[in-house]
Every structure is written in structure tokens, then in C-alpha cells.
Amino acid sequence: MARVTSLKDVEMEDKLGISLTTILKAEVTDIVKKKECVEPLNRAIYGILEGLVYLTRMEMVSGDMEKLYRHRMGEISRIVNKVGGEEHKRAMKKISKAFSKYED
């Protein structure tokens, strides 16, 4: 648990435009241990994260980069379905469904 000590809104500008970012500072008040032993991250969770990154970028790319992302999504999906658990597979299915609107 944490207590927020300050919030600051900052405008940042890059080649995509201006975005608003909030910087949050907090003080830890309590540490809650939900599991005695956590499971290590595997290739599936990294595939899910990479798939989400590609999905968010699809609105910004075209041509060869779009083809590359579509190709990589196929490979990511294959890996997640091979090494991931049921939760990973469900997440990948949702990402693939959202990604399908960009297919030819």
C-alpha cells in the first residue's frame, strides 16, 4: 500500500505531438505479500507484452512495418500458445482478435 505525496501534470512534445503525463510520488505505508512464492516470468508473458505494444503501434505504421508487425504477431501467438498457461492463451486470443482488424 502507498500514500500519494504529490501529483504533477507535465506536457511532453515529441514527433507524434503533445501528450500529458502525470508524475506521481508516493510513500510506501505497508507491504502486502499475497503469495509465498511467485512464479517466474516466462516467454509467454513477454509475448503478451510485445503483442500489446505492436497492437498499439498499428495505428501509427504502414507498409513494410505493418507487414513486419503482422508477421511477428503470428510468431508471438505461436510461442504463447506453446509455452503459456490458460490465462496467457486467453490474453493472446483477445490481442489476436483486436489485431485482426488490421489484416488484409
Residue frames as a rotation matrix with the C-alpha (Angstrom) as fourth column:
MET 1
0.588 0.809 0.000 0.00
0.809 -0.588 0.000 0.00
0.000 0.000 -1.000 0.00
ALA 2
-0.609 -0.783 0.122 1.16
0.786 -0.617 -0.031 3.55
0.100 0.077 0.992 -0.60
ARG 3
0.407 0.647 -0.644 0.09
0.654 -0.699 -0.289 7.10
-0.638 -0.303 -0.708 0.14
VAL 4
0.277 -0.257 0.926 0.38
0.836 -0.411 -0.364 9.62
0.474 0.875 0.101 -2.68
THR 5
-0.022 -0.382 -0.924 2.53
0.786 -0.578 0.220 12.56
-0.618 -0.721 0.313 -1.62
SER 6
-0.245 0.001 -0.970 2.42
-0.337 -0.938 0.084 14.63
-0.909 0.347 0.230 -4.82
LEU 7
0.265 0.353 0.898 0.99
0.803 0.434 -0.407 14.71
-0.533 0.829 -0.169 -8.32
LYS 8
-0.201 -0.360 -0.911 2.37
-0.237 -0.884 0.402 16.82
-0.950 0.297 0.093 -11.17
ASP 9
0.699 0.455 0.551 0.99
0.458 0.306 -0.834 17.08
-0.549 0.836 0.005 -14.71
VAL 10
-0.255 -0.854 -0.453 3.65
-0.152 -0.428 0.891 17.58
-0.955 0.296 -0.021 -17.37
GLU 11
0.875 0.452 -0.172 3.16
-0.215 0.044 -0.976 18.23
-0.434 0.891 0.135 -21.08
MET 12
-0.201 -0.935 0.294 5.68
0.019 0.296 0.955 16.46
-0.979 0.198 -0.042 -23.30
GLU 13
0.695 0.379 -0.612 6.15
-0.562 -0.244 -0.790 17.01
-0.449 0.893 0.043 -27.02
ASP 14
-0.327 -0.767 0.552 7.66
0.020 0.578 0.816 14.56
-0.945 0.277 -0.174 -29.49
LYS 15
-0.954 -0.133 -0.270 7.33
-0.252 -0.133 0.958 13.76
-0.164 0.982 0.094 -33.19
LEU 16
-0.631 0.776 -0.020 3.82
0.695 0.576 0.429 12.36
0.345 0.257 -0.903 -32.60
GLY 17
0.159 0.687 0.709 2.55
0.165 -0.726 0.667 15.51
0.973 0.011 -0.229 -30.90
ILE 18
-0.525 -0.247 0.815 1.90
-0.666 -0.477 -0.574 16.70
0.530 -0.843 0.086 -27.38
SER 19
0.078 0.548 -0.833 0.98
0.322 0.777 0.541 14.32
0.943 -0.311 -0.116 -24.60
LEU 20
0.263 0.107 0.959 0.07
-0.791 -0.545 0.278 14.87
0.552 -0.831 -0.058 -20.98
THR 21
-0.100 -0.385 -0.918 1.92
0.309 0.865 -0.396 12.79
0.946 -0.323 0.032 -18.40
THR 22
0.736 0.329 0.592 1.25
-0.462 -0.395 0.794 12.69
0.495 -0.858 -0.139 -14.68
ILE 23
-0.364 -0.877 -0.314 4.20
-0.088 0.368 -0.926 12.22
0.927 -0.309 -0.211 -12.37
LEU 24
0.744 0.661 0.094 3.19
-0.249 0.143 0.958 10.58
0.620 -0.737 0.271 -9.12
LYS 25
-0.540 -0.840 0.052 5.28
-0.362 0.176 -0.915 10.38
0.760 -0.513 -0.399 -5.95
ALA 26
0.624 0.779 -0.061 4.20
-0.345 0.345 0.873 8.10
0.701 -0.524 0.484 -3.13
GLU 27
-0.382 -0.650 0.657 5.31
-0.898 0.093 -0.430 6.84
0.218 -0.754 -0.619 0.24
VAL 28
-0.295 0.239 -0.925 5.09
-0.017 0.967 0.256 3.11
0.955 0.091 -0.281 0.99
THR 29
-0.065 0.365 0.929 2.87
-0.940 -0.335 0.065 2.55
0.335 -0.869 0.365 4.03
ASP 30
0.243 0.180 0.953 2.50
-0.586 0.810 -0.004 -1.22
-0.773 -0.558 0.303 4.01
ILE 31
-0.573 -0.421 -0.703 3.85
-0.806 0.444 0.391 -4.21
0.148 0.791 -0.594 2.08
VAL 32
0.371 0.781 0.502 1.32
-0.747 0.572 -0.338 -6.95
-0.551 -0.249 0.796 1.36
LYS 33
-0.772 -0.616 -0.154 2.62
-0.609 0.650 0.454 -10.39
-0.180 0.444 -0.878 0.42
LYS 34
0.207 0.965 -0.162 -0.16
-0.967 0.176 -0.184 -12.19
-0.149 0.195 0.970 -1.46
LYS 35
0.881 0.002 -0.473 1.78
-0.151 0.949 -0.278 -15.34
0.449 0.316 0.836 -2.38
GLU 36
0.731 -0.650 0.207 4.54
-0.074 0.227 0.971 -17.10
-0.678 -0.725 0.118 -0.52
CYS 37
-0.412 -0.846 0.339 6.29
0.280 0.237 0.930 -17.95
-0.867 0.478 0.139 -3.76
VAL 38
0.371 0.526 -0.765 5.76
-0.564 -0.526 -0.636 -16.18
-0.737 0.668 0.102 -7.07
GLU 39
0.567 -0.151 0.810 6.01
0.584 0.767 -0.266 -17.96
-0.581 0.623 0.523 -10.38
PRO 40
-0.452 -0.820 -0.350 8.83
0.255 -0.495 0.831 -16.80
-0.855 0.287 0.433 -12.66
LEU 41
0.366 0.505 -0.781 8.03
-0.607 -0.507 -0.612 -14.87
-0.705 0.699 0.121 -15.79
ASN 42
-0.105 -0.379 0.919 8.22
0.468 0.797 0.382 -16.98
-0.878 0.470 0.094 -18.92
ARG 43
-0.929 -0.327 0.173 8.32
0.286 -0.336 0.898 -16.33
-0.236 0.883 0.405 -22.64
ALA 44
-0.238 0.922 0.305 4.52
0.926 0.120 0.359 -16.22
0.295 0.367 -0.882 -22.80
ILE 45
0.473 0.452 -0.757 4.14
0.709 -0.704 0.023 -13.10
-0.523 -0.548 -0.653 -20.64
TYR 46
-0.413 -0.677 -0.609 6.81
0.057 -0.687 0.724 -11.31
-0.909 0.264 0.322 -22.64
GLY 47
-0.842 0.183 0.507 4.97
0.537 0.207 0.818 -12.32
0.045 0.961 -0.272 -25.80
ILE 48
0.223 0.965 -0.139 1.75
0.975 -0.221 0.033 -10.85
0.001 -0.143 -0.990 -24.43
LEU 49
0.275 -0.190 -0.943 3.53
0.339 -0.898 0.280 -7.58
-0.900 -0.396 -0.182 -23.64
GLU 50
-0.775 -0.622 -0.109 5.17
0.079 -0.267 0.961 -7.44
-0.626 0.736 0.256 -27.06
GLY 51
-0.536 0.668 0.516 1.85
0.825 0.288 0.486 -8.19
0.176 0.686 -0.706 -28.74
LEU 52
0.465 0.710 -0.530 0.20
0.808 -0.584 -0.074 -5.32
-0.362 -0.394 -0.845 -26.87
VAL 53
-0.175 -0.615 -0.769 3.00
0.067 -0.787 0.614 -2.96
-0.982 0.055 0.179 -27.95
TYR 54
-0.934 -0.176 0.310 2.56
0.296 0.100 0.950 -3.96
-0.198 0.979 -0.041 -31.60
LEU 55
-0.117 0.977 0.180 -1.20
0.990 0.100 0.103 -3.57
0.083 0.190 -0.978 -31.32
THR 56
0.464 0.295 -0.835 -0.88
0.515 -0.857 -0.017 -0.01
-0.721 -0.422 -0.550 -30.02
ARG 57
-0.420 -0.737 -0.530 1.56
-0.078 -0.553 0.830 0.87
-0.904 0.390 0.175 -32.80
MET 58
-0.436 0.239 0.867 -0.58
0.811 0.522 0.264 -0.39
-0.389 0.819 -0.422 -35.68
GLU 59
0.684 0.725 -0.082 -2.39
0.636 -0.648 -0.419 2.96
-0.357 0.235 -0.904 -35.95
MET 60
0.593 -0.519 -0.616 0.97
-0.313 -0.853 0.417 4.68
-0.742 -0.054 -0.669 -36.48
VAL 61
-0.496 -0.859 0.129 2.65
-0.262 0.289 0.921 2.43
-0.828 0.423 -0.368 -39.04
SER 62
0.711 0.665 -0.228 2.05
-0.459 0.194 -0.867 1.36
-0.532 0.721 0.443 -42.61
GLY 63
0.523 -0.471 -0.710 3.67
-0.757 0.127 -0.641 -0.53
0.392 0.873 -0.290 -45.45
ASP 64
-0.036 -0.667 -0.744 6.65
-0.155 0.740 -0.655 -2.70
0.987 0.092 -0.130 -44.58
MET 65
-0.844 -0.286 0.454 6.47
-0.459 -0.051 -0.887 -2.04
0.277 -0.957 -0.088 -40.83
GLU 66
0.061 0.945 0.322 2.81
-0.974 0.127 -0.188 -3.07
-0.218 -0.302 0.928 -40.74
LYS 67
0.583 0.084 -0.808 3.69
-0.472 0.844 -0.253 -6.30
0.661 0.529 0.532 -42.59
LEU 68
-0.481 -0.846 -0.230 6.54
-0.188 0.356 -0.915 -6.93
0.856 -0.397 -0.331 -40.15
TYR 69
-0.637 0.308 0.706 4.23
-0.765 -0.143 -0.628 -6.48
-0.092 -0.940 0.327 -37.13
ARG 70
0.491 0.859 -0.148 1.65
-0.871 0.487 -0.063 -8.85
0.018 0.160 0.987 -38.64
HIS 71
0.284 -0.489 -0.824 4.38
-0.233 0.799 -0.555 -11.44
0.930 0.350 0.113 -39.25
ARG 72
-0.749 -0.634 0.193 5.74
-0.299 0.065 -0.952 -11.06
0.591 -0.771 -0.238 -35.72
MET 73
-0.190 0.761 0.621 2.26
-0.974 -0.067 -0.216 -11.39
-0.123 -0.646 0.754 -34.21
GLY 74
0.651 0.400 -0.645 1.93
-0.547 0.837 -0.033 -14.80
0.527 0.374 0.763 -35.84
GLU 75
-0.145 -0.814 -0.563 5.20
0.074 0.558 -0.826 -15.92
0.987 -0.162 -0.021 -34.28
ILE 76
-0.759 -0.073 0.647 4.32
-0.586 -0.357 -0.728 -14.43
0.284 -0.931 0.228 -30.88
SER 77
0.253 0.950 0.185 0.95
-0.966 0.236 0.109 -16.18
0.060 -0.206 0.977 -30.93
ARG 78
0.490 -0.142 -0.860 2.63
-0.205 0.940 -0.272 -19.50
0.847 0.310 0.431 -31.74
ILE 79
-0.592 -0.796 -0.130 5.05
-0.002 0.162 -0.987 -19.15
0.806 -0.584 -0.097 -28.82
VAL 80
-0.562 0.442 0.700 2.35
-0.825 -0.366 -0.431 -18.08
0.066 -0.819 0.570 -26.33
ASN 81
0.517 0.842 -0.154 0.15
-0.834 0.536 0.132 -21.00
0.193 0.060 0.979 -27.32
LYS 82
0.296 -0.496 -0.816 3.07
-0.024 0.851 -0.525 -23.40
0.955 0.175 0.240 -26.97
VAL 83
-0.567 -0.700 -0.433 4.56
0.430 0.197 -0.881 -22.31
0.702 -0.686 0.189 -23.62
GLY 84
-0.702 0.296 0.648 1.82
-0.555 -0.797 -0.238 -20.25
0.446 -0.527 0.724 -21.98
GLY 85
-0.872 0.489 0.017 -0.82
0.306 0.572 -0.761 -21.19
-0.382 -0.659 -0.648 -19.47
GLU 86
-0.155 0.916 0.371 -4.57
0.988 0.146 0.053 -20.80
-0.006 0.375 -0.927 -19.94
GLU 87
0.499 0.324 -0.804 -4.53
0.446 -0.891 -0.082 -17.13
-0.743 -0.318 -0.589 -18.88
HIS 88
-0.460 -0.746 -0.482 -1.78
-0.151 -0.469 0.870 -16.35
-0.875 0.473 0.103 -21.38
LYS 89
-0.829 0.165 0.534 -3.67
0.544 0.460 0.702 -18.12
-0.130 0.873 -0.471 -24.15
ARG 90
0.252 0.965 -0.073 -6.89
0.939 -0.262 -0.221 -16.23
-0.232 -0.013 -0.973 -23.37
ALA 91
0.296 -0.223 -0.929 -5.00
0.076 -0.964 0.256 -12.92
-0.952 -0.146 -0.268 -23.40
MET 92
-0.760 -0.648 -0.049 -3.31
-0.038 -0.031 0.999 -13.79
-0.649 0.761 -0.001 -26.70
LYS 93
-0.439 0.693 0.572 -6.68
0.895 0.394 0.209 -14.69
-0.081 0.603 -0.794 -28.22
LYS 94
0.557 0.650 -0.517 -8.04
0.631 -0.736 -0.247 -11.25
-0.541 -0.189 -0.820 -27.26
ILE 95
-0.068 -0.675 -0.734 -4.98
-0.213 -0.709 0.672 -9.50
-0.975 0.202 -0.095 -28.69
SER 96
-0.863 -0.258 0.433 -5.19
0.304 0.419 0.856 -11.51
-0.403 0.870 -0.283 -31.92
LYS 97
0.027 0.955 0.295 -8.87
0.982 0.029 -0.186 -10.66
-0.186 0.294 -0.937 -32.26
ALA 98
0.610 0.152 -0.778 -8.14
0.197 -0.980 -0.037 -6.94
-0.768 -0.131 -0.627 -31.84
PHE 99
-0.374 -0.877 -0.303 -5.20
-0.224 -0.231 0.947 -7.25
-0.900 0.422 -0.110 -34.24
SER 100
-0.419 0.226 0.879 -7.31
0.726 0.665 0.175 -8.96
-0.545 0.712 -0.443 -36.91
LYS 101
0.666 0.711 -0.224 -8.94
0.440 -0.617 -0.653 -5.67
-0.602 0.337 -0.724 -37.94
TYR 102
0.295 -0.655 -0.695 -5.58
-0.608 -0.690 0.393 -4.69
-0.737 0.306 -0.602 -39.48
GLU 103
-0.417 -0.478 0.773 -5.25
0.216 0.774 0.595 -7.77
-0.883 0.415 -0.219 -41.66
ASP 104
-0.858 -0.006 -0.513 -5.63
-0.470 -0.392 0.791 -7.59
-0.206 0.920 0.334 -45.43
